[in-house]
Amino acid sequence: MDVRNCRTCGKLFNYIGGQPICTNCQRKLEEKFQEVKEYLRENPNSSINQVAEENDVSVKQIKQWIREERLTVTNAGADGITCEQCGAPIHTGRFCEKCKAAMVNNLSGAISKPKMPEESKKSDHDNKNRMRFLQG
């Protein structure tokens, strides 16, 4: 059992995973997220600073929601959201599409598929292990 202090309120709680905050603070944070989401529906072209000020949420928290792909900015790079790999402006997440594709290619190239033995090697191997009958 992993017991920690909540990063927000300081109370002890049983930490399971994710952000190190207690269930009460998680619930409050989710309520704030819903408020921000509703505000963005009504004011779709607001900047991160406007949203933070109007909803009493930190800019850091809004950027965290963008990195988690829970929110999207309309003007890529206007609010300082950039790819962690190359620095290109992005709308949501941590990486641009080009870097995501490169990572997928690198990962799939790192996993080598087993190769079938060549026929010539297989036939030599089979000949050595064959059962032979002696004629007597």
Backbone as ProteinMPNN parsed JSONL, in Angstrom:
{"seq_chain_A": "MDVRNCRTCGKLFNYIGGQPICTNCQRKLEEKFQEVKEYLRENPNSSINQVAEENDVSVKQIKQWIREERLTVTNAGADGITCEQCGAPIHTGRFCEKCKAAMVNNLSGAISKPKMPEESKKSDHDNKNRMRFLQG", "coords_chain_A": {"N_chain_A": [[0.852, -1.177, 0.0], [0.603, 2.158, -0.899], [0.917, 5.093, 0.61], [0.354, 8.509, 0.423], [0.841, 12.099, 0.608], [-1.593, 14.393, -0.433], [-1.047, 16.371, -3.246], [-2.392, 18.727, -3.601], [-4.155, 19.393, -1.359], [-2.868, 18.344, 0.848], [-3.673, 16.242, 2.481], [-3.492, 12.836, 3.707], [-3.609, 9.983, 1.579], [-4.543, 6.935, -0.123], [-2.454, 6.067, -2.553], [-2.859, 5.152, -5.86], [-2.222, 5.456, -8.544], [-1.351, 7.631, -11.328], [-2.01, 11.147, -11.12], [-0.687, 12.595, -8.153], [-2.916, 13.151, -6.232], [-5.661, 13.404, -3.915], [-8.902, 11.698, -3.807], [-11.006, 13.525, -3.398], [-9.89, 15.96, -4.262], [-9.369, 15.24, -6.896], [-11.965, 14.943, -7.829], [-12.875, 17.609, -7.58], [-11.128, 18.824, -9.383], [-11.938, 17.61, -11.756], [-14.513, 18.665, -11.921], [-13.837, 21.349, -12.348], [-12.634, 21.04, -14.834], [-14.876, 20.358, -16.38], [-16.276, 22.776, -16.187], [-14.504, 24.465, -17.563], [-14.593, 23.269, -20.077], [-17.271, 23.745, -20.768], [-17.236, 26.536, -20.782], [-15.52, 26.932, -22.97], [-17.122, 25.949, -25.003], [-19.014, 27.923, -25.176], [-17.396, 30.121, -25.672], [-15.501, 29.815, -28.039], [-13.058, 30.762, -29.212], [-11.274, 31.617, -27.281], [-8.287, 32.583, -25.526], [-5.674, 30.765, -23.798], [-4.943, 32.141, -21.486], [-7.198, 33.793, -21.056], [-9.181, 31.854, -20.574], [-8.158, 30.648, -18.261], [-8.214, 32.798, -16.456], [-10.981, 33.483, -16.382], [-12.135, 31.148, -15.376], [-10.895, 30.54, -13.016], [-8.627, 28.834, -12.95], [-5.378, 27.447, -13.197], [-2.955, 28.392, -15.69], [-1.064, 26.494, -16.173], [-2.444, 24.12, -15.503], [-4.402, 24.061, -17.505], [-2.766, 23.78, -19.758], [-1.804, 21.264, -19.143], [-4.109, 19.702, -19.486], [-4.367, 20.037, -22.22], [-2.042, 18.749, -23.12], [-2.7, 16.191, -22.312], [-4.533, 15.622, -24.185], [-7.165, 16.287, -23.763], [-8.191, 18.745, -24.196], [-8.192, 21.066, -26.951], [-6.347, 23.462, -28.775], [-7.227, 26.173, -30.927], [-5.599, 27.799, -32.557], [-2.656, 26.728, -33.564], [0.274, 26.756, -31.717], [-0.088, 29.39, -30.92], [-0.53, 29.783, -28.213], [1.736, 28.82, -27.089], [1.966, 26.037, -27.166], [3.824, 23.441, -28.037], [5.507, 20.878, -29.974], [7.126, 18.351, -28.169], [9.308, 17.09, -29.162], [10.351, 18.27, -31.63], [9.642, 20.938, -31.503], [7.722, 22.156, -33.057], [4.68, 24.003, -33.661], [1.651, 22.834, -32.162], [-1.743, 21.507, -31.909], [-2.84, 19.893, -29.922], [-1.959, 17.415, -27.425], [1.324, 15.885, -27.079], [3.188, 15.638, -29.093], [3.946, 16.469, -32.537], [2.329, 15.504, -35.648], [4.195, 14.552, -37.497], [6.397, 13.799, -35.892], [5.17, 11.857, -34.325], [4.635, 9.907, -36.26], [7.255, 9.252, -36.992], [8.171, 8.138, -34.603], [6.529, 5.869, -34.416], [7.427, 4.455, -36.659], [10.1, 4.01, -35.889], [9.735, 2.415, -33.612], [8.387, 0.191, -34.672], [10.356, -0.727, -36.364], [12.257, -1.501, -34.551], [11.35, -3.792, -33.454], [12.033, -6.873, -34.341], [11.05, -9.257, -36.689], [10.775, -12.787, -36.505], [12.895, -14.684, -38.602], [12.489, -16.984, -41.247], [14.274, -20.031, -41.582], [16.699, -20.53, -44.139], [16.134, -22.453, -47.111], [18.249, -24.101, -48.048], [19.91, -24.417, -45.839], [18.14, -25.662, -44.182], [17.635, -28.081, -45.497], [20.182, -29.303, -45.413], [20.451, -29.616, -42.695], [18.307, -31.326, -42.189], [19.161, -33.629, -43.57], [21.313, -34.483, -42.05], [20.153, -35.336, -39.708], [18.602, -37.494, -40.351], [17.168, -40.726, -40.175], [18.943, -43.688, -40.757], [19.086, -46.755, -42.506], [20.806, -49.729, -42.199], [21.982, -52.066, -44.452], [22.1, -55.466, -44.298]], "CA_chain_A": [[0.0, 0.0, 0.0], [1.384, 3.38, -1.037], [0.196, 6.216, 1.2], [1.031, 9.769, 0.114], [0.136, 13.34, 0.876], [-2.175, 14.995, -1.621], [-0.281, 17.52, -3.733], [-3.226, 19.92, -3.561], [-4.657, 19.754, -0.025], [-1.946, 17.863, 1.878], [-4.21, 15.114, 3.247], [-3.002, 11.507, 3.365], [-4.535, 9.164, 0.802], [-3.979, 5.717, -0.694], [-2.072, 6.366, -3.93], [-2.985, 4.012, -6.763], [-1.509, 5.806, -9.768], [-1.758, 8.905, -11.925], [-1.607, 12.338, -10.389], [-0.662, 12.359, -6.699], [-3.929, 13.933, -5.506], [-6.7, 12.571, -3.299], [-10.128, 11.57, -4.605], [-11.772, 14.772, -3.308], [-9.262, 16.943, -5.143], [-9.596, 14.762, -8.267], [-13.358, 15.28, -8.156], [-12.93, 19.064, -7.776], [-10.402, 19.115, -10.617], [-12.808, 17.184, -12.856], [-15.577, 19.676, -12.0], [-13.224, 22.515, -12.992], [-12.47, 20.705, -16.239], [-16.192, 20.458, -17.01], [-16.561, 24.212, -16.296], [-13.662, 24.986, -18.643], [-15.136, 22.732, -21.319], [-18.506, 24.483, -21.036], [-16.822, 27.9, -21.139], [-14.984, 26.887, -24.33], [-18.246, 25.77, -25.939], [-19.648, 29.236, -25.319], [-16.376, 31.074, -26.135], [-14.56, 28.888, -28.672], [-11.782, 31.334, -29.645], [-10.596, 32.214, -26.133], [-6.901, 32.175, -25.31], [-5.466, 30.016, -22.553], [-4.96, 33.101, -20.372], [-8.589, 34.181, -20.818], [-9.874, 30.704, -19.975], [-7.643, 30.49, -16.903], [-8.709, 33.904, -15.627], [-12.436, 33.412, -16.255], [-12.562, 29.94, -14.682], [-10.088, 30.382, -11.805], [-7.802, 27.642, -13.144], [-4.04, 27.87, -13.598], [-2.556, 28.168, -17.08], [-0.351, 25.218, -16.153], [-3.442, 23.047, -15.516], [-5.017, 24.039, -18.835], [-1.772, 23.189, -20.651], [-1.759, 19.838, -18.826], [-5.266, 19.099, -20.157], [-4.059, 20.017, -23.652], [-1.041, 17.688, -23.305], [-3.417, 14.917, -22.134], [-5.472, 15.572, -25.309], [-8.546, 16.499, -23.308], [-8.562, 20.017, -24.804], [-7.47, 21.389, -28.177], [-6.302, 24.891, -29.092], [-7.578, 26.395, -32.329], [-4.427, 28.343, -33.255], [-1.472, 25.958, -33.165], [1.446, 27.531, -31.342], [-0.411, 30.74, -30.444], [-0.448, 29.808, -26.754], [2.97, 28.193, -26.645], [1.895, 24.574, -27.155], [4.71, 22.975, -29.099], [5.934, 19.481, -29.96], [8.234, 18.132, -27.247], [10.428, 16.53, -29.918], [10.958, 19.185, -32.605], [9.292, 22.327, -31.209], [6.713, 22.663, -33.99], [3.403, 24.308, -33.003], [0.644, 21.761, -32.248], [-3.06, 21.825, -31.365], [-3.11, 19.095, -28.729], [-1.034, 16.314, -27.206], [2.717, 16.183, -26.756], [4.031, 15.567, -30.276], [3.311, 16.764, -33.82], [2.025, 14.295, -36.425], [5.427, 14.076, -38.122], [7.194, 13.113, -34.872], [4.43, 10.642, -33.953], [4.866, 8.917, -37.322], [8.648, 8.809, -36.888], [8.269, 7.25, -33.432], [5.893, 4.603, -34.778], [8.35, 3.75, -37.566], [11.255, 3.558, -35.11], [9.323, 1.308, -32.745], [8.092, -1.004, -35.463], [11.63, -1.209, -36.883], [13.026, -2.083, -33.45], [10.82, -5.134, -33.2], [12.359, -7.693, -35.5], [10.22, -10.446, -36.851], [11.63, -13.97, -36.688], [13.085, -15.044, -40.0], [12.433, -18.407, -41.541], [15.583, -20.505, -42.04], [16.794, -20.708, -45.587], [15.865, -23.832, -47.543], [19.47, -24.89, -48.161], [20.339, -24.769, -44.491], [17.158, -26.592, -43.642], [17.803, -29.406, -46.107], [21.412, -29.879, -44.864], [20.158, -30.002, -41.319], [17.434, -32.499, -42.246], [19.94, -34.785, -44.015], [22.17, -34.949, -40.958], [19.364, -35.943, -38.649], [17.746, -38.554, -40.87], [17.449, -42.09, -39.732], [19.474, -44.497, -41.855], [19.0, -48.207, -42.316], [21.962, -50.466, -42.718], [21.584, -53.315, -45.092], [23.007, -56.439, -43.758]], "C_chain_A": [[0.893, 1.234, 0.0], [0.537, 4.544, -0.529], [1.01, 7.48, 0.956], [0.194, 10.947, 0.591], [-0.376, 13.896, -0.445], [-1.376, 16.242, -1.984], [-1.068, 18.816, -3.597], [-3.598, 20.339, -2.136], [-3.772, 19.271, 1.116], [-2.44, 16.688, 2.699], [-3.571, 13.803, 2.791], [-4.059, 10.752, 2.572], [-3.791, 7.958, 0.263], [-3.721, 5.963, -2.173], [-2.114, 5.101, -4.773], [-2.191, 4.262, -8.04], [-2.015, 7.122, -10.304], [-1.238, 10.08, -11.125], [-1.643, 12.065, -8.893], [-1.611, 13.284, -5.942], [-5.031, 13.0, -5.012], [-7.977, 12.576, -4.143], [-10.979, 12.834, -4.547], [-11.207, 15.833, -4.244], [-9.409, 16.537, -6.607], [-11.009, 15.13, -8.717], [-13.495, 16.776, -8.428], [-12.249, 19.47, -9.083], [-11.241, 18.728, -11.835], [-13.977, 18.155, -13.027], [-15.064, 20.938, -12.689], [-13.045, 22.267, -14.483], [-13.799, 20.839, -16.98], [-16.596, 21.922, -17.184], [-15.777, 24.825, -17.459], [-14.198, 24.53, -19.99], [-16.408, 23.486, -21.722], [-18.187, 25.923, -21.461], [-16.308, 27.935, -22.582], [-16.065, 26.637, -25.378], [-18.897, 27.118, -26.229], [-18.689, 30.275, -25.902], [-15.247, 30.307, -26.834], [-13.194, 29.471, -29.038], [-11.027, 32.02, -28.514], [-9.164, 31.716, -26.036], [-6.805, 31.411, -23.988], [-5.529, 30.95, -21.356], [-6.371, 33.558, -20.036], [-9.345, 33.066, -20.108], [-9.45, 30.539, -18.53], [-8.206, 31.562, -15.983], [-10.209, 33.788, -15.362], [-12.912, 32.231, -15.412], [-11.778, 29.646, -13.411], [-9.322, 29.052, -11.823], [-6.429, 28.144, -13.591], [-3.792, 27.569, -15.076], [-1.847, 26.827, -17.188], [-1.328, 24.043, -16.231], [-4.107, 22.939, -16.886], [-4.045, 23.414, -19.843], [-1.637, 21.683, -20.398], [-2.926, 19.11, -19.511], [-5.052, 19.033, -21.666], [-3.063, 18.895, -23.943], [-1.682, 16.31, -23.172], [-4.424, 14.679, -23.253], [-6.928, 15.624, -24.866], [-9.089, 17.805, -23.861], [-7.702, 20.232, -26.044], [-7.476, 22.901, -28.357], [-6.569, 25.067, -30.576], [-6.396, 26.909, -33.138], [-3.184, 27.631, -32.757], [-0.31, 26.895, -32.876], [1.146, 28.909, -30.792], [-0.256, 30.86, -28.932], [0.768, 29.061, -26.232], [2.927, 26.678, -26.538], [2.701, 24.075, -28.347], [5.06, 21.505, -28.895], [7.146, 19.341, -29.042], [9.473, 17.611, -27.962], [11.112, 17.592, -30.772], [10.62, 20.65, -32.364], [8.278, 22.938, -32.154], [5.417, 22.973, -33.234], [2.392, 23.18, -33.225], [-0.656, 22.219, -31.604], [-3.338, 21.11, -30.048], [-2.066, 17.993, -28.603], [0.37, 16.784, -26.882], [3.611, 16.275, -27.984], [3.238, 15.94, -31.524], [3.108, 15.451, -34.583], [3.282, 13.701, -37.055], [6.263, 13.282, -37.112], [6.5, 11.83, -34.395], [4.69, 9.539, -34.981], [6.289, 8.371, -37.255], [8.829, 7.849, -35.718], [7.657, 5.883, -33.727], [6.816, 3.796, -35.678], [9.56, 3.214, -36.808], [10.897, 2.371, -34.228], [9.05, 0.041, -33.541], [9.374, -1.569, -36.078], [12.465, -1.881, -35.808], [12.57, -3.499, -33.127], [11.078, -5.97, -34.435], [11.492, -8.945, -35.509], [11.138, -11.645, -37.04], [11.698, -14.353, -38.163], [13.043, -16.556, -40.145], [13.815, -18.846, -42.001], [15.56, -20.736, -43.541], [16.626, -22.186, -45.93], [17.133, -24.678, -47.588], [19.972, -25.312, -46.786], [19.401, -25.802, -43.883], [17.367, -27.996, -44.213], [19.087, -30.071, -45.611], [21.174, -30.394, -43.462], [19.3, -31.278, -41.294], [18.202, -33.756, -42.648], [20.812, -35.337, -42.893], [21.38, -35.704, -39.897], [18.441, -37.054, -39.133], [18.155, -39.9, -40.294], [17.886, -42.911, -40.934], [19.353, -45.969, -41.49], [20.221, -48.862, -42.922], [21.462, -51.764, -43.328], [22.579, -54.385, -44.688], [23.05, -57.763, -44.391]], "O_chain_A": [[1.824, 1.34, 0.799], [-0.443, 4.932, -1.165], [2.206, 7.522, 1.243], [-0.982, 10.812, 0.927], [0.329, 13.871, -1.454], [-1.068, 17.065, -1.122], [-0.477, 19.891, -3.49], [-3.389, 21.488, -1.746], [-3.913, 19.745, 2.243], [-1.698, 16.178, 3.539], [-3.161, 13.672, 1.638], [-5.253, 10.862, 2.849], [-2.562, 7.953, 0.197], [-4.662, 6.058, -2.962], [-1.48, 4.1, -4.438], [-1.551, 3.345, -8.556], [-2.993, 7.672, -9.798], [-0.164, 10.018, -10.528], [-2.54, 11.371, -8.415], [-1.182, 14.095, -5.121], [-5.298, 11.955, -5.605], [-8.109, 13.366, -5.079], [-11.615, 13.189, -5.539], [-11.956, 16.522, -4.936], [-9.558, 17.4, -7.472], [-11.216, 15.574, -9.847], [-14.152, 17.174, -9.39], [-12.73, 20.349, -9.798], [-11.249, 19.446, -12.835], [-14.388, 18.437, -14.152], [-15.762, 21.53, -13.512], [-13.272, 23.159, -15.301], [-13.84, 21.376, -18.087], [-17.188, 22.284, -18.201], [-16.319, 25.607, -18.24], [-14.252, 25.313, -20.939], [-16.589, 23.822, -22.893], [-18.798, 26.455, -22.387], [-16.623, 28.86, -23.331], [-15.929, 27.071, -26.522], [-19.278, 27.416, -27.361], [-19.132, 31.215, -26.561], [-14.157, 30.167, -26.278], [-12.237, 28.706, -29.162], [-10.221, 32.915, -28.767], [-8.858, 30.583, -26.41], [-7.731, 31.416, -23.177], [-6.101, 30.6, -20.324], [-6.713, 33.698, -18.861], [-10.07, 33.318, -19.146], [-10.291, 30.313, -17.66], [-8.625, 31.27, -14.863], [-10.653, 33.977, -14.229], [-13.977, 32.301, -14.798], [-11.981, 28.603, -12.79], [-9.359, 28.27, -10.873], [-6.334, 29.155, -14.286], [-4.343, 26.621, -15.635], [-2.008, 26.108, -18.174], [-1.071, 23.074, -16.945], [-4.346, 21.833, -17.371], [-4.452, 22.612, -20.683], [-1.385, 20.916, -21.327], [-2.742, 18.02, -20.054], [-5.499, 18.09, -22.319], [-3.231, 18.165, -24.92], [-1.264, 15.364, -23.84], [-5.098, 13.649, -23.271], [-7.809, 15.067, -25.521], [-10.303, 17.97, -23.988], [-6.622, 19.654, -26.171], [-8.493, 23.551, -28.118], [-6.191, 24.223, -31.388], [-6.206, 26.5, -34.284], [-2.71, 27.899, -31.652], [0.043, 27.731, -33.708], [2.041, 29.551, -30.243], [0.109, 31.922, -28.426], [0.821, 28.708, -25.054], [3.781, 26.09, -25.874], [2.318, 24.259, -29.502], [4.928, 20.962, -27.798], [8.088, 20.129, -29.131], [10.576, 17.684, -27.419], [12.32, 17.796, -30.655], [11.246, 21.527, -32.961], [7.998, 24.133, -32.06], [5.088, 22.283, -32.269], [2.283, 22.639, -34.325], [-0.678, 23.193, -30.851], [-3.994, 21.659, -29.163], [-1.371, 17.676, -29.568], [0.583, 17.923, -26.468], [4.666, 16.907, -27.94], [2.021, 15.757, -31.576], [3.653, 14.415, -34.203], [3.417, 12.481, -37.138], [6.78, 12.214, -37.44], [7.163, 10.837, -34.096], [4.935, 8.387, -34.622], [6.508, 7.174, -37.437], [9.555, 6.862, -35.826], [8.208, 4.856, -33.331], [6.974, 2.59, -35.487], [9.998, 2.09, -37.054], [11.676, 1.424, -34.113], [9.436, -1.054, -33.131], [9.466, -2.778, -36.292], [13.293, -2.739, -36.113], [13.334, -4.3, -32.588], [10.418, -5.796, -35.46], [11.249, -9.581, -34.484], [12.182, -11.521, -37.679], [10.692, -14.347, -38.872], [13.502, -17.298, -39.277], [14.473, -18.113, -42.739], [14.535, -21.09, -44.123], [16.944, -23.059, -45.122], [17.104, -25.848, -47.209], [20.409, -26.447, -46.603], [19.83, -26.7, -43.159], [17.284, -28.984, -43.484], [19.098, -31.284, -45.402], [21.638, -31.472, -43.091], [19.533, -32.182, -40.493], [17.928, -34.837, -42.127], [21.02, -36.548, -42.81], [21.905, -36.619, -39.263], [17.578, -37.506, -38.38], [19.318, -40.154, -39.979], [17.276, -42.84, -42.001], [19.499, -46.363, -40.333], [20.606, -48.556, -44.051], [20.617, -52.456, -42.76], [23.79, -54.173, -44.751], [23.812, -58.629, -43.961]]}, "name": "protein", "num_of_chains": 1, "seq": "MDVRNCRTCGKLFNYIGGQPICTNCQRKLEEKFQEVKEYLRENPNSSINQVAEENDVSVKQIKQWIREERLTVTNAGADGITCEQCGAPIHTGRFCEKCKAAMVNNLSGAISKPKMPEESKKSDHDNKNRMRFLQG"}
